[in-house]
Amino acid sequence: MSFAPILISVYDRLEHLKQCVESLQKCNESKASTLYIVSDNYQKLKDKEKVDSVRNYISNIKGFEKVIGVFNDLNLGSTESVRRARDLVLNANEKFIFLEDDVVVSPLFLTYVNTALDYYEDDSKVFSICGFSPLILSKTYKASKSEIIFSNQWNPWGYGSWKKKFKPFLDYRYSDKLQKDLTLDISSPNFRKKIEEFSFDHYTHLLFSQIENKMPAFDYNVDYYCLKNSMVNVFNSNTFTLNKGNDGSGLNAVKDTKLQSYMVKEFSYDIPKFSKQIVVKVFNSYEQDRAKSFLKNILIKLRLFSFFKYLYRKIF
């Protein structure tokens, strides 16, 4: 088995990055894996010292076959920084694993993702392998025997995919066809029903993107793409990753104590038995508020949503 290269993105969160890397080092496959870490340059002078400390740490990481630091000379912003680094990795490799700096992984994470990448490589219906299990967003969750789950929904908290499947999505994301498809689908009651099974927020976000002629956020865009193309993502019933970035330390993140409370669950302790028989499941959002979504949809259609969102944030 050849192991997929791992790409981590980071800005100035040294402690988060250390936790992420140290968790990967506990995986048996790390010693045979290439690790890329893209470090965006400082946006403000006050961040320079933190960014420098991150880069110094990256330059001294051990425990992998090779560590490649991708140090941007300019601040590109997280979206462009990741896009360029991902292109760099995909230009040289047929598959990849991606993590943000705030994700910690199980010692079995690399075994799970690499095995699944081999197993589902030629299955055109499978888009990616997701390390996080949305099932842990339940008060009754407890790790038990692992089982594979397939879903049109996607999760970015540690995933692996293939160039031949991921690149067509990226081409679609940056094409004119995306907005044309959104315009048709937003007006379809059948589409709205399907996308609201993911969460009410999914439809609201795509409606806003269509009306404002903006590109949907990356994770919403993948969900939309997979649903439209009847593609699925592979999940495990127990989680192989946890997201530790809900502490408000990220560039665009706000502190989410409720979500933080779910990120103390135990990791999966076994590798699931993989299956080619696909049965699609929907992961309901851990927080559903139909009334709030209905109000947002009205404001979006009246083109007042951005104004009220700005006003709300200024006041609260």
N, C-alpha and C positions, 0 to 999 in steps of 0.2 A: 504493500500500500504506500502510495506517495502522499505526503501530508500537505495540506493546503497552507499557503502562507497566511500569516495573521497580520491584520492591519489595525492599529489603534490610533485614534485621534485624540489630541490633547491641546490645551491652551496653557493654563497656569496652575492647574490643580495637582501639585506634586504628590500630596498624600493619597489622593484618589488613584492617580496613576500607579503609585507603588503598590497599593492594594490589588489593582487589576493585574499588574505584571507578576507579583508574588503568587497570586492565585493560579496564573497560567504556569508558573514554574513548578507547581505541584503536579501538573499533568505529565504523564510518562512521555508523551509525544513531543514535549517542548524542546527536548535536546535535538530532535530531528526536524524541527520546524524553523522556518525563517520568520522573523518578527520585524515588521515595518512599523515605525511610529512616526506619524506626521505631527510636527510641532509648528503651529502657526506663530508668527512673530507678534511682538507686543503691539497692542492697539494704542495704549497710552503709556507714557514714560513711567508712570507709577507701577506698571505691570512688568517692566523690564527685568527686575531682579527675580521675580517669580518664574518668568519664562526662561531666564538663564539657568536657574536651578533645575528646572525640568529638563533642559537640554544637557546639562552636566550629568544628571541621573541617567538619561537615555544612553549617553556615550559610555557608560560604565556597566550596563546591564549584561549579566552572564546567564547561562542556563539554556540558551537556544543555539541552534546550528549557526545562525547568523542574525545579527541585529543591524537593521538599516534605519538610521535616523534621517527623516526627510524634514529638513529645517528650512522653512520658508524665509526668504530674505525680507519679505514685506508681510504685513497683516492682510490676509486675503479674506478673512471672515470664515466662520466654521463651514458653511456650505461649499464655498469655492475651494477651501483648503482640502476638505475631504474628497471633493470631486476630482481634483487633480491627482491626489495621492491614490485614489481608487483606480484611476486611469493608468497610473504608473504600474500598479500591481497587476491589473488585468492585461496590460500590454505584454507582460512577461510570464503570465500564468493563466491556466485554464480554469482555475477555481480559487476561491479565497474565503477567509473568515474575517469578519469585521466586529470590532468592539469599540465602544466609546470608553473614555478613561474611567468612567464611574461604574463600570460593570465588573463584578467579581464572579469567578466561575468555579464550578465543581472540579475536583481532580479528574473527573470522568468526562469533562466537557469536550476536550479535543478528541477523545476516543469516540464519543457519540457523534460529533459533527463529521469527522473524517470518515467514519464507517458509513454514515448515512449519505455523505457526498458520493462515495463509491457505489453504494447500493442503488441510489435514485438518479444517477448521472444520466442514464439514457431514457428516463421516464419524462416525456415532454410535458406531463401534467404537473410535475413537481417544480416549483419555483425556487424554494429555499429550505434550509434546515434551521429552525429557530431553537435557541437554547433556553429561552425563558418560557415557563408555563403559566399562562393566564389563570389556570385553575388555582394557583396559590392566592389569588385575590378573593379568597373565601375564608371566612372565619372557621370553617370546618375542615380546611385542608390539612392533611397529614400525609407525609411521604409513605407510599406503599409500593406494591409491585408496579413496575413501570409498564406503560402501554402507549403505543403510538397513536397520535391523533392527527387528522388532516383537517385543515381549514383554509378557506379563501382569505381569511384574515392573516395578518403578518405582525411580527413583533421585532423591533430593531435591537433589543437588548442582548446582543450576542447572536450572530447568525452566520451561516455559510451558504454560498451559492456558486454557480458556474458562469463563466464568461458568456457562453453560448445562450444562456437564459437571462442573465442580468443585463447584458448590453442592449438587447432589444427593448427592454423596459426603459433603460436610460435614453435610448433614441426616441422612444414614444414620449417620455416626460418632456423632452425639449422640442417636440414637434408641434406644428399647428393643429394636428389631428386631435390632440388632447382636448383643447378648448371646444372643438367642433363636437366631439363625442360627449363632453360634459353638457353642452347646450341641449343635445337630444335627450340624454339620460335624465337630467334634472326634471324635465317635463313629463317623464314617464312614471305613472303611479306604481307600476310593477317594479321598476328600478328602485324607487324610493322605499318600497316595502323591504326589498332585499338588503339595501344598504343600512336601513334603520334596524335590521336584525343585529348588525354589528353593534351599533349604538346610535342614539338620536343625534349625537354630536357629529357622526360621520356625514350624514346628509347635510347638516347645517354648514359644516366646513366646506363641502363640495359646492353647495349652493353659493356661499360667499365667494369661493374661487371663480365660479362661473360668471357671476354677476359683475365682479370687480375685475374680471379678466386677469386673474393672478394664478400662478402655478400652485397647486395644492401642496401642502406640507408633505415631506417625503414619505412618511409612514401611511398617511391617508392615500397618497398616490399609489403606493404599492397595493394596498387593499383594493382600491378601485380597479387597478390593472389586472389583478388576479381574479377578481369577480367577473370582469368583462371577458376574460380569456379562459375562464373555467380552470384556472390553475390553483394549486393548493400549496400550502406550506406545511412542513412536517414539524410536529410538536411532540414532546413527551408529556405524559400525565403528571410527572414530577419535574420540578425545575432543575436545570443545570446552571442557571445564572441568576443573579440578583442585582438589581439596580440600586446603587448607593448614592445616586445623585439628586435625590429628592429633598436635599437639605438646603436648597436655595443657593448653592455655591456656583452653579453654572452660569454661562453668559446670558441665557434667556430663561433660566429656570426660576420658579418660585418655590418656596418651601411648601411641601405637601406632607404634613404629619400623618395623614391617614394612609397615604401610599407608603410612607416610610415604615409604618407599623406592620405592613405586609412583608417587608424585605428582611425579616429576621427568621423566615422559615428555613427548614433544613433542605439541603440539596438532595437530588436523586442519588440513591446508593446502588443502582444497577442500570445496565444498558438494556433498553427495550428490545423486543424481538421485532424486526422490521418486516413490513408486509407490503405487497404490491396492490392489495385490494383497498381501494380508496373509498372511505365513507366520510363525507364532509360534515364537520361540526361547526357550530357557531359559538364563539366565546362571547357571552354577554358582558358588557362593560360593568365594572364594579360599581359604577355610579351612573344611574339613569335618572334624568329629570325631563319628562316630556313637556311640562309647562314652560320651563326655562328655554328649551329648544324651540318651542312654538313662538315664544316672544322674540328670540334671536332671529328666527326666520322672517318674521314680519319686519323687523328693523333692517334686515339685510335687503329685503325686497324694496323697502322704502329708501335704501341707501343711507340709512342713519346709524347703522351698526357701529362703524368705526368711530363716529363722533361720540356716541354714548359709551363705548368701551374706553375711549380716551378720558372722558369725563369721570367715569367710575374710578379709573386708576388714579386720577388726580385727587379725588376726594378721599378714597380709601387707601 
